Amino acid sequence: MSDTAMSYDVNSLEAHWMPFSANRDFKKNPRMVVKSEGMYMWDYKGGQVIDGSSALFCTPAGHGRREIAEAVYNQMLNNDYAPHFQLGHPGSFELAERVCRLLPDDFNHLFFTNSGSESVETAIKVILAYQRARGEAQRNRLISRERAYHGVNMGGVSLAGMVRNRETFGLTLPNISLIRHTWTEDQRFSKGQPKTGAELAMDLDRIAENLGGSTLAAVFIEPVAGSTGTLVPPVGYLEKIREICDKHGMLLVFDEVITGFGRMGTPFATQKFNVKPDIITMAKALTNGAIPMGGVAVTDEIYDTVTNAAPENAIEFFHGYTYSAHPAACAAGIATQKIYETEGLFENAAALEPYFLDAIFSLQDHPMVADVRGIGMMGGIEVHPEGAPGKRGGELQKKMFWNGLHVKWTGDNGIIAPAFVAERKHIDEIIDKFRKTLDQMM
């Protein structure tokens, strides 16, 4: 063994700069996961932890699916990598076709990325290329919302309405405006879509009138805002946004990185709310979290406009990633889509929704709980802050883990989003451990 190898400290936690983490605090008492299967994970001390948030909303088929692992293994032995710049491999075309079957009729084209952040970045480029190709290059202004999360690349950070994700970096893209989000005080403890707040869509109309609708390229909307704490759109809100986009000639982008692939009990949120966008971004559950992958689906009209603007033998869209449609990721994606279909997991999610929502709303009587929101298989539990915003939520996340429950927290909002393989007993266990941890913090 070389001196270099002998000097390597396998117990050191210093080399990895962890994302979205309090690194110094974590390393004092690390919450290390060493195994995962089904609805559970195991920590390095041997403790069993029920996964209440599908990891980061990306494992709806549960952990440890051998079908996915075997598909990736076989693919790596057969063809480990093929670049998609002027070359191809069969898996990407099969996966794209499978995903497009889940989308509205005129979504027949999918551009692959490696994450939700890259999907949003790609969508921005698609939008600008489309507007230029149709002779409207002056349409270069984008609209997003307060409390929005659209990934961490500079385009997504510029669209961000979660201030802490943006303020550290200062420099962001120009020509971006934010409208208000939909949550209001009178919506507290609304199960499903709130009855009030649809009029907030008129912010978009006012922006268009003030800036000139002919300068607006697109508006980015999370059908259900996930990372900020599950903000559900009011009845009629998304329909009004669609009308305003049509009125001013804007594209509507649904960021479905969290809501895609069954989280709403339907393939995508576009079907849940019966509102059709022009572009859909996706990631996370595309491969059940097994391999990083994302995608951008566009209507036929957008694809045809961009591709037909260039000569037939020329590159039409100067964008892509080295690992776009990586063979292993495609194999994982195909295996995942087969699981969703053969096991009827989207239907499972729809059937479990009423029980799940009743369960999370049972927490509204707890004195620490400020609000409960939920739709589909996704709920937000907001607690009253204590001290600095997010301090109590951060402590709850740590205590829940050692109490045998993983829940993703953003500030003082816990986001519960179980896998679709969950049974009622798993929902009960999640809520029971959630309540017990709240009691301990009183």
Residue pairs with C-beta under 8 A, 6 or more apart in sequence:
13 26
13 27
13 30
14 27
17 23
18 26
22 394
29 398
30 44
31 43
31 398
31 401
31 402
32 43
32 44
33 41
33 42
33 43
33 44
33 49
34 42
34 43
34 44
35 41
35 42
36 42
36 51
36 63
36 64
37 62
37 63
37 64
38 62
38 63
38 64
38 421
39 50
39 51
39 62
39 63
39 418
39 419
39 421
39 422
39 426
40 48
40 49
40 50
40 51
40 63
41 48
41 49
41 51
41 63
41 406
42 48
42 49
43 49
43 401
47 402
47 404
48 404
49 401
49 404
49 405
49 406
50 404
50 405
50 406
50 426
50 429
50 430
50 433
51 59
51 63
51 406
51 418
51 419
52 405
52 406
52 407
52 416
52 417
52 418
52 430
52 434
53 406
53 407
53 408
53 415
53 416
53 417
53 418
54 60
54 285
54 289
54 417
54 418
54 419
55 63
55 289
55 406
56 284
56 289
56 408
57 226
57 258
57 263
57 284
57 285
57 378
57 408
57 415
57 417
58 283
58 284
58 285
58 288
58 289
59 285
59 288
59 289
59 419
60 261
60 262
60 263
60 285
60 288
60 340
60 345
60 349
60 377
60 419
60 420
60 421
61 288
61 336
61 339
61 340
61 343
61 345
61 419
61 420
61 421
62 419
62 421
63 419
65 288
65 290
65 335
65 336
65 339
67 335
67 338
67 339
68 287
68 288
68 290
68 332
68 335
68 336
68 339
69 290
70 335
71 331
71 332
71 334
71 335
72 290
72 291
72 328
72 331
72 332
72 335
74 331
75 91
75 327
75 328
75 330
75 331
76 327
76 328
79 89
79 327
80 327
80 328
81 326
81 327
82 88
82 89
82 327
83 322
84 92
84 112
84 320
84 324
84 325
85 320
89 325
89 327
89 330
91 325
91 327
91 330
91 331
91 334
92 112
92 325
92 327
92 330
94 330
94 334
95 112
95 325
95 330
95 333
95 334
95 337
96 109
96 110
96 112
96 295
98 333
98 334
98 337
99 110
99 282
99 286
99 295
99 297
99 333
99 337
100 107
100 108
100 109
100 110
100 297
102 261
102 267
102 268
103 267
103 268
103 270
103 280
103 297
104 270
104 271
104 276
106 299
106 300
106 301
107 280
107 297
107 298
107 299
107 300
108 300
108 303
109 297
109 298
109 300
109 302
109 303
110 295
110 296
110 297
110 298
111 122
111 126
111 295
111 296
111 297
111 298
111 317
111 324
112 293
112 294
112 295
112 324
112 325
112 329
112 330
113 119
113 121
113 122
113 283
113 293
113 294
113 295
113 296
113 321
113 324
114 292
114 293
114 294
114 321
114 323
114 324
114 326
114 329
115 151
115 283
115 292
115 293
115 294
116 151
116 255
116 257
116 281
116 282
116 283
116 284
116 294
117 150
117 151
117 152
117 153
117 156
117 294
118 151
118 153
118 294
118 321
119 151
119 257
119 281
119 282
119 283
119 294
119 295
119 296
120 150
120 151
120 153
120 155
120 156
120 159
120 220
120 255
120 257
120 281
121 151
121 153
121 154
121 155
121 156
122 281
122 296
122 319
123 220
123 253
123 279
123 281
123 296
124 142
124 155
125 317
125 319
126 279
126 296
126 298
126 302
126 306
126 317
127 142
127 217
127 218
127 251
127 253
127 279
128 140
128 217
129 306
129 317
130 251
130 302
130 305
130 306
131 137
131 139
131 140
131 217
133 305
133 306
133 308
133 309
134 305
136 214
136 249
138 214
138 215
139 214
139 215
139 216
139 217
139 249
139 250
140 175
140 215
140 217
141 175
141 176
141 177
141 211
141 215
141 216
141 217
142 158
142 159
142 173
142 175
142 176
142 177
142 216
142 217
142 218
142 219
142 220
143 176
143 177
143 178
143 179
143 204
143 207
143 216
143 218
143 219
143 220
143 250
144 150
144 159
144 160
144 161
144 176
144 177
144 178
144 179
144 219
144 220
145 161
145 178
145 179
145 180
145 181
145 220
145 221
145 222
145 225
146 161
146 178
146 179
146 180
146 181
147 161
147 162
147 181
147 183
147 225
147 228
147 231
148 159
148 160
148 161
148 162
148 178
148 181
148 220
148 222
148 225
148 228
149 156
149 160
149 161
149 162
149 165
149 222
149 225
149 226
149 227
149 228
150 156
150 159
150 160
150 220
150 222
150 255
151 157
151 257
152 165
154 169
154 172
154 173
155 173
157 165
157 166
157 169
157 172
158 166
158 172
158 173
158 176
159 176
159 220
160 166
161 178
161 181
161 228
162 227
162 228
162 410
166 172
177 207
177 211
179 200
179 203
179 204
179 207
180 200
180 203
181 200
181 225
181 228
181 231
182 194
182 197
182 200
182 231
182 233
182 234
182 237
183 197
183 231
184 194
184 196
184 197
184 200
186 196
187 194
187 196
187 197
187 234
187 373
188 370
188 371
189 361
189 364
189 371
189 372
190 232
190 373
191 357
191 361
191 372
191 374
192 232
192 357
192 374
192 375
193 232
193 233
193 234
193 235
193 375
194 232
194 234
194 235
195 234
195 235
196 234
197 234
197 237
198 234
198 235
198 236
198 237
198 240
200 234
200 237
201 236
201 237
201 238
201 240
201 241
201 244
202 240
202 244
204 219
204 241
204 244
204 245
205 244
205 247
205 248
207 216
208 216
208 244
208 247
208 248
208 250
213 247
213 248
213 249
213 250
214 248
214 249
216 248
216 249
216 250
217 250
217 251
218 250
218 251
218 252
218 253
218 278
218 279
219 241
219 245
219 250
219 251
219 252
219 253
220 253
220 255
221 238
221 241
221 252
221 253
221 254
221 255
221 277
222 254
222 255
222 256
222 258
222 259
223 233
223 238
223 254
223 255
223 256
223 259
223 264
223 269
223 270
223 272
223 273
223 275
224 230
224 231
224 232
224 233
224 258
224 259
224 264
224 269
224 375
224 376
224 378
225 231
226 257
226 258
226 259
226 378
226 415
226 417
227 258
227 410
227 415
228 410
228 413
229 373
229 380
229 382
229 410
229 411
229 413
229 415
230 373
230 374
230 375
230 378
230 379
230 380
230 413
230 415
231 373
231 380
232 373
232 374
232 375
233 273
238 273
238 275
239 273
239 275
241 252
241 275
242 252
242 275
242 276
242 277
244 250
245 251
245 252
245 278
251 277
251 278
251 279
251 302
252 277
252 278
252 279
253 277
253 278
253 279
253 280
253 281
254 268
254 269
254 270
254 277
254 279
254 280
254 281
255 281
256 268
256 269
256 270
256 280
256 281
256 282
257 281
257 282
257 283
257 284
257 294
258 284
258 378
258 417
259 268
259 269
259 272
259 376
259 378
260 267
260 268
260 269
260 280
260 282
260 283
260 284
260 285
260 286
261 267
261 268
261 282
261 284
261 285
261 286
261 340
261 346
262 285
262 340
262 345
262 346
262 349
262 377
262 420
263 269
263 285
263 349
263 376
263 377
263 378
263 417
264 271
264 272
264 349
264 375
264 376
264 377
264 378
265 272
265 346
265 347
265 349
265 350
265 353
265 376
265 377
266 272
266 346
266 350
267 346
268 280
268 282
270 276
270 277
270 280
272 375
272 376
278 298
278 299
278 302
279 296
279 297
279 298
279 299
279 302
280 296
280 297
281 294
281 295
281 296
281 297
282 294
282 295
282 296
282 297
283 293
283 294
283 295
284 294
285 336
286 293
286 294
286 295
286 333
286 336
287 293
287 329
287 332
287 333
287 336
288 332
288 336
288 339
290 332
290 336
291 326
291 328
291 329
291 332
291 333
292 329
293 326
293 329
293 330
293 332
293 333
306 316
306 317
307 316
307 317
309 316
310 316
323 329
339 345
340 346
343 421
345 420
345 421
346 420
348 420
348 421
349 376
349 377
349 420
350 376
352 377
352 420
352 422
352 424
352 427
353 375
353 376
353 377
355 424
355 427
356 374
356 377
356 379
356 418
356 427
357 374
357 375
357 379
359 427
359 428
359 430
359 431
360 372
360 374
360 379
360 381
360 416
360 431
361 372
361 374
362 431
363 369
363 372
363 381
363 431
363 434
363 435
363 438
364 372
366 435
366 438
367 442
368 383
368 384
368 438
368 441
368 442
369 381
369 382
369 383
369 384
369 438
370 382
370 383
370 384
370 412
371 380
371 381
371 382
372 379
372 380
372 381
372 382
373 379
373 380
373 382
374 380
374 416
377 417
377 418
377 420
378 415
378 416
378 417
379 415
379 416
379 417
380 413
380 414
380 415
380 416
381 413
381 414
381 415
381 416
381 434
382 412
382 413
382 414
383 392
383 393
383 396
383 412
383 413
383 414
383 438
384 392
384 412
385 391
385 392
385 412
386 392
389 411
389 412
390 410
390 411
390 412
392 412
392 441
393 409
393 410
393 411
393 412
393 413
393 414
394 409
395 441
396 407
396 409
396 414
396 437
396 438
396 441
397 407
397 408
397 409
397 414
399 437
399 440
399 441
400 406
400 407
400 433
400 434
400 437
403 433
403 436
403 437
403 440
404 433
405 429
405 430
405 433
405 434
405 437
407 414
407 415
407 416
407 430
407 434
408 414
408 415
408 417
409 415
414 434
416 430
416 434
418 426
418 427
418 430
